[in-house]
Amino acid sequence: MHKFIFKFGDVDRPMIEDICESLLEYYGFLAQAKLVSTDEFERFQTTLRSRQQGLLEKMERYNEIRHDDDVDEEEKEAIREELFEGDHTWPHL
């Protein structure tokens, strides 16, 4: 999700919420089909819901500085590193 937020500049709250809900639907389907255990699905659900707010906060902070001409590129990179913990630099994603 870090790379997604970084790579696609117009990510907003509804988009993140839709992605999270879609993931829950998909893994719920896998659990119903017995391809994922109920326990695994419940753990995934708990993890996703607990991390969603943090992702939203990172996305909003990044959107604040992304197109801000008053923030130089070096400072933007420092903020990216802080927000995305280096995930934004993965070249293969």
C-alpha positions in Angstrom: 0.0 0.0 0.0 2.9 2.3 0.6 4.1 1.9 -3.0 0.6 2.4 -4.2 0.1 5.7 -2.3 3.5 6.9 -3.6 3.1 5.8 -7.2 -0.4 7.0 -7.8 -0.5 10.6 -6.8 -4.2 11.1 -6.7 -5.0 8.5 -4.1 -7.7 9.7 -1.7 -9.6 8.4 1.4 -12.4 6.7 -0.6 -9.9 4.9 -2.8 -8.0 3.5 0.2 -11.3 2.5 1.9 -12.5 0.8 -1.3 -9.3 -1.1 -1.6 -9.4 -2.3 2.0 -13.1 -3.3 1.6 -12.3 -5.1 -1.6 -9.5 -7.1 0.1 -11.9 -8.1 2.9 -14.5 -9.2 0.3 -11.9 -11.2 -1.6 -10.4 -12.9 1.5 -13.9 -13.5 2.8 -14.7 -15.3 -0.4 -11.5 -17.4 0.0 -12.5 -18.3 3.5 -16.0 -19.3 2.4 -14.4 -21.5 -0.3 -12.2 -23.0 2.4 -9.0 -21.8 0.7 -8.2 -19.7 3.7 -9.0 -20.8 7.2 -11.5 -18.8 9.2 -8.8 -18.0 11.8 -6.5 -16.7 9.1 -9.3 -14.6 7.7 -10.2 -13.2 11.1 -6.5 -12.3 11.7 -6.3 -10.6 8.3 -9.5 -8.7 9.0 -8.2 -7.5 12.3 -4.8 -6.5 10.9 -6.2 -4.7 7.9 -8.7 -2.7 10.0 -6.0 -1.8 12.6 -3.7 -0.5 9.8 -6.2 1.2 7.6 -6.3 4.5 9.7 -2.5 4.7 9.6 -2.5 4.3 5.9 -5.1 7.0 5.5 -3.0 9.3 7.7 0.1 8.6 5.6 -1.8 9.2 2.4 -3.2 12.5 3.7 0.3 13.7 4.9 1.9 12.7 1.6 -0.8 14.5 -0.4 -0.1 17.6 1.6 3.5 17.8 0.5 3.4 16.1 -2.9 2.6 19.2 -4.9 3.8 21.8 -2.5 6.4 23.9 -4.2 7.5 25.3 -0.9 8.9 21.9 0.1 12.1 21.1 -1.7 12.8 17.7 -3.2 15.3 16.7 -0.4 12.7 17.5 2.3 10.0 15.6 0.3 12.3 12.5 0.1 12.9 12.7 3.9 9.1 12.8 4.5 8.6 9.9 2.0 11.2 7.9 3.9 9.5 8.6 7.2 6.0 7.8 5.9 6.8 4.8 3.7 9.8 3.3 5.6 11.7 2.9 2.3 8.9 1.0 0.5 8.6 3.7 -2.1 12.1 3.1 -3.4 11.5 -0.6 -4.4 12.2 -0.4 -8.2 10.3 -3.7 -9.0 6.9 -2.6 -7.7 
